[in-house]
């Protein structure tokens, strides 16, 4: 299992980005979470096999889950010592 942190900037808050991300994660049975950050970005934590986790990240970045979202930039990192997620949640 791998844990990835994807941060995206652009038009990603107030456009349903978190809800569409959760729906996509639920459809693909991906574990993790999504939340808005104070700097107007969105943070997505993804836990799965490396192949599935990277495929999910690629899908979010290349075809944002919200039709109104526009990703201008993003960062991706592998993170350690993250708790184990069961399912996919929206954090507030």
N, CA, C and O atoms as a GROMACS GRO file, in nm:
protein
  368
    1UNK      N    1   0.085  -0.118   0.000
    1UNK     CA    2   0.000   0.000   0.000
    1UNK      C    3   0.089   0.124   0.000
    1UNK      O    4   0.197   0.125   0.058
    2UNK      N    5   0.040   0.228  -0.066
    2UNK     CA    6   0.109   0.356  -0.072
    2UNK      C    7   0.009   0.464  -0.032
    2UNK      O    8  -0.111   0.452  -0.055
    3UNK      N    9   0.062   0.572   0.028
    3UNK     CA   10  -0.021   0.688   0.061
    3UNK      C   11   0.036   0.808  -0.013
    3UNK      O   12   0.153   0.842   0.001
    4UNK      N   13  -0.050   0.873  -0.092
    4UNK     CA   14  -0.011   0.990  -0.170
    4UNK      C   15  -0.088   1.112  -0.122
    4UNK      O   16  -0.205   1.101  -0.084
    5UNK      N   17  -0.022   1.227  -0.125
    5UNK     CA   18  -0.089   1.354  -0.098
    5UNK      C   19  -0.085   1.437  -0.226
    5UNK      O   20   0.022   1.474  -0.274
    6UNK      N   21  -0.202   1.464  -0.280
    6UNK     CA   22  -0.216   1.549  -0.397
    6UNK      C   23  -0.274   1.681  -0.351
    6UNK      O   24  -0.378   1.684  -0.286
    7UNK      N   25  -0.208   1.791  -0.385
    7UNK     CA   26  -0.262   1.926  -0.360
    7UNK      C   27  -0.287   1.989  -0.496
    7UNK      O   28  -0.202   1.985  -0.584
    8UNK      N   29  -0.405   2.047  -0.511
    8UNK     CA   30  -0.440   2.113  -0.637
    8UNK      C   31  -0.481   2.257  -0.610
    8UNK      O   32  -0.548   2.286  -0.510
    9UNK      N   33  -0.441   2.346  -0.701
    9UNK     CA   34  -0.475   2.488  -0.695
    9UNK      C   35  -0.546   2.526  -0.823
    9UNK      O   36  -0.530   2.461  -0.927
   10UNK      N   37  -0.622   2.631  -0.816
   10UNK     CA   38  -0.697   2.681  -0.931
   10UNK      C   39  -0.840   2.708  -0.888
   10UNK      O   40  -0.864   2.752  -0.776
   11UNK      N   41  -0.933   2.681  -0.976
   11UNK     CA   42  -1.075   2.693  -0.943
   11UNK      C   43  -1.119   2.556  -0.890
   11UNK      O   44  -1.177   2.476  -0.963
   12UNK      N   45  -1.091   2.532  -0.761
   12UNK     CA   46  -1.115   2.400  -0.702
   12UNK      C   47  -1.198   2.407  -0.574
   12UNK      O   48  -1.231   2.303  -0.517
   13UNK      N   49  -1.232   2.527  -0.528
   13UNK     CA   50  -1.320   2.540  -0.412
   13UNK      C   51  -1.448   2.610  -0.455
   13UNK      O   52  -1.446   2.701  -0.538
   14UNK      N   53  -1.559   2.566  -0.397
   14UNK     CA   54  -1.688   2.625  -0.429
   14UNK      C   55  -1.748   2.577  -0.560
   14UNK      O   56  -1.844   2.635  -0.610
   15UNK      N   57  -1.691   2.470  -0.617
   15UNK     CA   58  -1.740   2.418  -0.745
   15UNK      C   59  -1.776   2.269  -0.737
   15UNK      O   60  -1.794   2.205  -0.840
   16UNK      N   61  -1.785   2.215  -0.616
   16UNK     CA   62  -1.820   2.074  -0.599
   16UNK      C   63  -1.705   1.978  -0.618
   16UNK      O   64  -1.726   1.858  -0.634
   17UNK      N   65  -1.582   2.030  -0.617
   17UNK     CA   66  -1.465   1.945  -0.642
   17UNK      C   67  -1.453   1.832  -0.542
   17UNK      O   68  -1.425   1.718  -0.580
   18UNK      N   69  -1.474   1.860  -0.413
   18UNK     CA   70  -1.462   1.755  -0.310
   18UNK      C   71  -1.567   1.647  -0.329
   18UNK      O   72  -1.537   1.528  -0.317
   19UNK      N   73  -1.689   1.687  -0.359
   19UNK     CA   74  -1.797   1.589  -0.374
   19UNK      C   75  -1.775   1.500  -0.497
   19UNK      O   76  -1.797   1.379  -0.490
   20UNK      N   77  -1.733   1.559  -0.608
   20UNK     CA   78  -1.704   1.480  -0.727
   20UNK      C   79  -1.584   1.389  -0.704
   20UNK      O   80  -1.582   1.276  -0.752
   21UNK      N   81  -1.482   1.438  -0.630
   21UNK     CA   82  -1.366   1.354  -0.599
   21UNK      C   83  -1.409   1.234  -0.516
   21UNK      O   84  -1.365   1.122  -0.541
   22UNK      N   85  -1.494   1.258  -0.416
   22UNK     CA   86  -1.543   1.147  -0.334
   22UNK      C   87  -1.622   1.048  -0.417
   22UNK      O   88  -1.607   0.927  -0.402
   23UNK      N   89  -1.707   1.098  -0.505
   23UNK     CA   90  -1.787   1.008  -0.588
   23UNK      C   91  -1.697   0.920  -0.675
   23UNK      O   92  -1.720   0.800  -0.687
   24UNK      N   93  -1.594   0.980  -0.736
   24UNK     CA   94  -1.499   0.904  -0.816
   24UNK      C   95  -1.426   0.801  -0.731
   24UNK      O   96  -1.412   0.686  -0.772
   25UNK      N   97  -1.380   0.842  -0.613
   25UNK     CA   98  -1.310   0.750  -0.523
   25UNK      C   99  -1.401   0.634  -0.482
   25UNK      O  100  -1.357   0.520  -0.478
   26UNK      N  101  -1.526   0.664  -0.453
   26UNK     CA  102  -1.621   0.559  -0.415
   26UNK      C  103  -1.644   0.462  -0.532
   26UNK      O  104  -1.651   0.341  -0.511
   27UNK      N  105  -1.656   0.515  -0.652
   27UNK     CA  106  -1.676   0.429  -0.770
   27UNK      C  107  -1.558   0.336  -0.791
   27UNK      O  108  -1.574   0.220  -0.830
   28UNK      N  109  -1.438   0.387  -0.765
   28UNK     CA  110  -1.316   0.309  -0.788
   28UNK      C  111  -1.269   0.236  -0.662
   28UNK      O  112  -1.167   0.167  -0.665
   29UNK      N  113  -1.343   0.251  -0.554
   29UNK     CA  114  -1.311   0.188  -0.425
   29UNK      C  115  -1.171   0.227  -0.377
   29UNK      O  116  -1.090   0.142  -0.341
   30UNK      N  117  -1.146   0.358  -0.377
   30UNK     CA  118  -1.020   0.415  -0.330
   30UNK      C  119  -1.039   0.462  -0.187
   30UNK      O  120  -1.144   0.518  -0.154
   31UNK      N  121  -0.940   0.442  -0.102
   31UNK     CA  122  -0.943   0.490   0.036
   31UNK      C  123  -0.871   0.624   0.045
   31UNK      O  124  -0.777   0.650  -0.030
   32UNK      N  125  -0.917   0.708   0.139
   32UNK     CA  126  -0.850   0.835   0.162
   32UNK      C  127  -0.946   0.943   0.205
   32UNK      O  128  -1.050   0.916   0.265
   33UNK      N  129  -0.910   1.066   0.173
   33UNK     CA  130  -0.993   1.180   0.211
   33UNK      C  131  -0.962   1.299   0.122
   33UNK      O  132  -0.861   1.303   0.052
   34UNK      N  133  -1.053   1.397   0.127
   34UNK     CA  134  -1.036   1.522   0.054
   34UNK      C  135  -1.082   1.636   0.144
   34UNK      O  136  -1.180   1.622   0.217
   35UNK      N  137  -1.010   1.749   0.139
   35UNK     CA  138  -1.053   1.865   0.218
   35UNK      C  139  -1.002   1.994   0.157
   35UNK      O  140  -0.897   1.996   0.091
   36UNK      N  141  -1.077   2.102   0.179
   36UNK     CA  142  -1.035   2.236   0.140
   36UNK      C  143  -0.928   2.283   0.236
   36UNK      O  144  -0.931   2.252   0.355
   37UNK      N  145  -0.832   2.359   0.184
   37UNK     CA  146  -0.726   2.418   0.265
   37UNK      C  147  -0.744   2.570   0.268
   37UNK      O  148  -0.809   2.627   0.180
   38UNK      N  149  -0.688   2.633   0.369
   38UNK     CA  150  -0.702   2.777   0.390
   38UNK      C  151  -0.644   2.858   0.274
   38UNK      O  152  -0.688   2.971   0.250
   39UNK      N  153  -0.546   2.803   0.202
   39UNK     CA  154  -0.483   2.875   0.091
   39UNK      C  155  -0.559   2.861  -0.042
   39UNK      O  156  -0.504   2.890  -0.148
   40UNK      N  157  -0.684   2.815  -0.035
   40UNK     CA  158  -0.773   2.798  -0.151
   40UNK      C  159  -0.738   2.675  -0.235
   40UNK      O  160  -0.792   2.658  -0.345
   41UNK      N  161  -0.651   2.590  -0.185
   41UNK     CA  162  -0.622   2.464  -0.254
   41UNK      C  163  -0.712   2.355  -0.198
   41UNK      O  164  -0.786   2.375  -0.102
   42UNK      N  165  -0.704   2.239  -0.260
   42UNK     CA  166  -0.771   2.119  -0.210
   42UNK      C  167  -0.664   2.013  -0.191
   42UNK      O  168  -0.578   1.993  -0.277
   43UNK      N  169  -0.671   1.945  -0.077
   43UNK     CA  170  -0.578   1.836  -0.045
   43UNK      C  171  -0.652   1.704  -0.058
   43UNK      O  172  -0.763   1.688  -0.006
   44UNK      N  173  -0.590   1.610  -0.127
   44UNK     CA  174  -0.646   1.476  -0.143
   44UNK      C  175  -0.543   1.375  -0.095
   44UNK      O  176  -0.429   1.375  -0.140
   45UNK      N  177  -0.584   1.289  -0.002
   45UNK     CA  178  -0.500   1.180   0.044
   45UNK      C  179  -0.555   1.052  -0.018
   45UNK      O  180  -0.675   1.025  -0.010
   46UNK      N  181  -0.468   0.975  -0.080
   46UNK     CA  182  -0.507   0.852  -0.150
   46UNK      C  183  -0.427   0.736  -0.094
   46UNK      O  184  -0.304   0.742  -0.087
   47UNK      N  185  -0.496   0.629  -0.055
   47UNK     CA  186  -0.429   0.507  -0.008
   47UNK      C  187  -0.480   0.388  -0.089
   47UNK      O  188  -0.600   0.362  -0.095
   48UNK      N  189  -0.387   0.319  -0.150
   48UNK     CA  190  -0.422   0.199  -0.226
   48UNK      C  191  -0.291   0.136  -0.274
   48UNK      O  192  -0.184   0.175  -0.228
   49UNK      N  193  -0.301   0.042  -0.364
   49UNK     CA  194  -0.179  -0.010  -0.426
   49UNK      C  195  -0.118   0.104  -0.507
   49UNK      O  196  -0.190   0.196  -0.548
   50UNK      N  197   0.012   0.100  -0.531
   50UNK     CA  198   0.072   0.209  -0.610
   50UNK      C  199   0.005   0.229  -0.746
   50UNK      O  200  -0.019   0.342  -0.787
   51UNK      N  201  -0.025   0.120  -0.815
   51UNK     CA  202  -0.086   0.132  -0.948
   51UNK      C  203  -0.221   0.202  -0.941
   51UNK      O  204  -0.248   0.293  -1.020
   52UNK      N  205  -0.306   0.161  -0.848
   52UNK     CA  206  -0.440   0.220  -0.836
   52UNK      C  207  -0.434   0.363  -0.784
   52UNK      O  208  -0.510   0.448  -0.830
   53UNK      N  209  -0.344   0.390  -0.690
   53UNK     CA  210  -0.333   0.525  -0.633
   53UNK      C  211  -0.287   0.624  -0.740
   53UNK      O  212  -0.346   0.731  -0.755
   54UNK      N  213  -0.182   0.589  -0.815
   54UNK     CA  214  -0.134   0.679  -0.920
   54UNK      C  215  -0.237   0.694  -1.032
   54UNK      O  216  -0.249   0.802  -1.090
   55UNK      N  217  -0.309   0.589  -1.064
   55UNK     CA  218  -0.413   0.597  -1.168
   55UNK      C  219  -0.524   0.693  -1.124
   55UNK      O  220  -0.575   0.770  -1.205
   56UNK      N  221  -0.563   0.687  -0.997
   56UNK     CA  222  -0.666   0.778  -0.945
   56UNK      C  223  -0.617   0.923  -0.953
   56UNK      O  224  -0.691   1.010  -0.997
   57UNK      N  225  -0.494   0.947  -0.909
   57UNK     CA  226  -0.437   1.082  -0.914
   57UNK      C  227  -0.435   1.133  -1.058
   57UNK      O  228  -0.473   1.247  -1.084
   58UNK      N  229  -0.391   1.050  -1.151
   58UNK     CA  230  -0.388   1.091  -1.292
   58UNK      C  231  -0.527   1.126  -1.342
   58UNK      O  232  -0.545   1.222  -1.417
   59UNK      N  233  -0.625   1.048  -1.302
   59UNK     CA  234  -0.762   1.075  -1.347
   59UNK      C  235  -0.815   1.206  -1.291
   59UNK      O  236  -0.880   1.283  -1.362
   60UNK      N  237  -0.787   1.233  -1.163
   60UNK     CA  238  -0.831   1.360  -1.103
   60UNK      C  239  -0.763   1.477  -1.174
   60UNK      O  240  -0.828   1.578  -1.202
   61UNK      N  241  -0.633   1.464  -1.203
   61UNK     CA  242  -0.559   1.575  -1.263
   61UNK      C  243  -0.594   1.597  -1.410
   61UNK      O  244  -0.598   1.711  -1.456
   62UNK      N  245  -0.619   1.491  -1.485
   62UNK     CA  246  -0.642   1.507  -1.629
   62UNK      C  247  -0.787   1.535  -1.664
   62UNK      O  248  -0.816   1.600  -1.764
   63UNK      N  249  -0.879   1.486  -1.583
   63UNK     CA  250  -1.020   1.517  -1.604
   63UNK      C  251  -1.082   1.541  -1.468
   63UNK      O  252  -1.140   1.450  -1.408
   64UNK      N  253  -1.070   1.665  -1.419
   64UNK     CA  254  -1.118   1.695  -1.285
   64UNK      C  255  -1.260   1.644  -1.265
   64UNK      O  256  -1.344   1.654  -1.354
   65UNK      N  257  -1.285   1.590  -1.146
   65UNK     CA  258  -1.414   1.530  -1.119
   65UNK      C  259  -1.531   1.628  -1.124
   65UNK      O  260  -1.646   1.585  -1.137
   66UNK      N  261  -1.506   1.756  -1.115
   66UNK     CA  262  -1.613   1.856  -1.123
   66UNK      C  263  -1.608   1.923  -1.260
   66UNK      O  264  -1.501   1.963  -1.304
   67UNK      N  265  -1.723   1.935  -1.328
   67UNK     CA  266  -1.720   2.000  -1.460
   67UNK      C  267  -1.684   2.148  -1.453
   67UNK      O  268  -1.646   2.206  -1.555
   68UNK      N  269  -1.694   2.210  -1.337
   68UNK     CA  270  -1.663   2.352  -1.321
   68UNK      C  271  -1.521   2.376  -1.273
   68UNK      O  272  -1.474   2.490  -1.276
   69UNK      N  273  -1.453   2.273  -1.228
   69UNK     CA  274  -1.319   2.288  -1.172
   69UNK      C  275  -1.216   2.311  -1.281
   69UNK      O  276  -1.227   2.258  -1.392
   70UNK      N  277  -1.115   2.390  -1.247
   70UNK     CA  278  -1.002   2.412  -1.336
   70UNK      C  279  -0.876   2.405  -1.252
   70UNK      O  280  -0.848   2.495  -1.172
   71UNK      N  281  -0.799   2.299  -1.269
   71UNK     CA  282  -0.674   2.284  -1.196
   71UNK      C  283  -0.566   2.362  -1.268
   71UNK      O  284  -0.540   2.340  -1.387
   72UNK      N  285  -0.503   2.455  -1.197
   72UNK     CA  286  -0.396   2.537  -1.255
   72UNK      C  287  -0.258   2.478  -1.223
   72UNK      O  288  -0.166   2.485  -1.305
   73UNK      N  289  -0.244   2.421  -1.103
   73UNK     CA  290  -0.117   2.359  -1.065
   73UNK      C  291  -0.145   2.253  -0.959
   73UNK      O  292  -0.252   2.250  -0.898
   74UNK      N  293  -0.046   2.167  -0.939
   74UNK     CA  294  -0.062   2.061  -0.839
   74UNK      C  295   0.075   2.014  -0.791
   74UNK      O  296   0.177   2.034  -0.857
   75UNK      N  297   0.074   1.951  -0.674
   75UNK     CA  298   0.193   1.884  -0.622
   75UNK      C  299   0.151   1.745  -0.579
   75UNK      O  300   0.036   1.722  -0.542
   76UNK      N  301   0.245   1.652  -0.584
   76UNK     CA  302   0.218   1.515  -0.544
   76UNK      C  303   0.337   1.465  -0.465
   76UNK      O  304   0.452   1.482  -0.506
   77UNK      N  305   0.309   1.403  -0.351
   77UNK     CA  306   0.417   1.347  -0.270
   77UNK      C  307   0.371   1.218  -0.205
   77UNK      O  308   0.252   1.198  -0.179
   78UNK      N  309   0.466   1.131  -0.180
   78UNK     CA  310   0.442   1.011  -0.100
   78UNK      C  311   0.457   1.051   0.045
   78UNK      O  312   0.552   1.120   0.081
   79UNK      N  313   0.362   1.010   0.129
   79UNK     CA  314   0.371   1.045   0.270
   79UNK      C  315   0.378   0.918   0.354
   79UNK      O  316   0.324   0.813   0.318
   80UNK      N  317   0.444   0.930   0.467
   80UNK     CA  318   0.463   0.819   0.560
   80UNK      C  319   0.384   0.846   0.687
   80UNK      O  320   0.346   0.959   0.715
   81UNK      N  321   0.360   0.742   0.764
   81UNK     CA  322   0.298   0.752   0.896
   81UNK      C  323   0.159   0.814   0.895
   81UNK      O  324   0.118   0.876   0.993
   82UNK      N  325   0.089   0.799   0.787
   82UNK     CA  326  -0.049   0.847   0.779
   82UNK      C  327  -0.140   0.738   0.834
   82UNK      O  328  -0.113   0.620   0.812
   83UNK      N  329  -0.246   0.775   0.906
   83UNK     CA  330  -0.337   0.670   0.954
   83UNK      C  331  -0.398   0.594   0.837
   83UNK      O  332  -0.403   0.643   0.724
   84UNK      N  333  -0.444   0.474   0.865
   84UNK     CA  334  -0.510   0.393   0.763
   84UNK      C  335  -0.653   0.442   0.745
   84UNK      O  336  -0.729   0.453   0.841
   85UNK      N  337  -0.689   0.470   0.622
   85UNK     CA  338  -0.824   0.516   0.590
   85UNK      C  339  -0.910   0.398   0.548
   85UNK      O  340  -0.863   0.307   0.478
   86UNK      N  341  -1.033   0.399   0.589
   86UNK     CA  342  -1.133   0.300   0.547
   86UNK      C  343  -1.238   0.375   0.468
   86UNK      O  344  -1.313   0.456   0.524
   87UNK      N  345  -1.246   0.351   0.340
   87UNK     CA  346  -1.337   0.427   0.256
   87UNK      C  347  -1.277   0.563   0.223
   87UNK      O  348  -1.158   0.587   0.245
   88UNK      N  349  -1.359   0.651   0.169
   88UNK     CA  350  -1.314   0.784   0.129
   88UNK      C  351  -1.407   0.887   0.190
   88UNK      O  352  -1.529   0.876   0.178
   89UNK      N  353  -1.349   0.987   0.257
   89UNK     CA  354  -1.428   1.085   0.332
   89UNK      C  355  -1.399   1.227   0.287
   89UNK      O  356  -1.290   1.257   0.236
   90UNK      N  357  -1.497   1.313   0.305
   90UNK     CA  358  -1.478   1.457   0.290
   90UNK      C  359  -1.456   1.511   0.430
   90UNK      O  360  -1.539   1.493   0.518
   91UNK      N  361  -1.343   1.579   0.451
   91UNK     CA  362  -1.313   1.642   0.580
   91UNK      C  363  -1.347   1.789   0.570
   91UNK      O  364  -1.323   1.854   0.469
   92UNK      N  365  -1.405   1.840   0.679
   92UNK     CA  366  -1.444   1.981   0.685
   92UNK      C  367  -1.358   2.055   0.784
   92UNK      O  368  -1.375   2.175   0.803
   0.00000   0.00000   0.00000
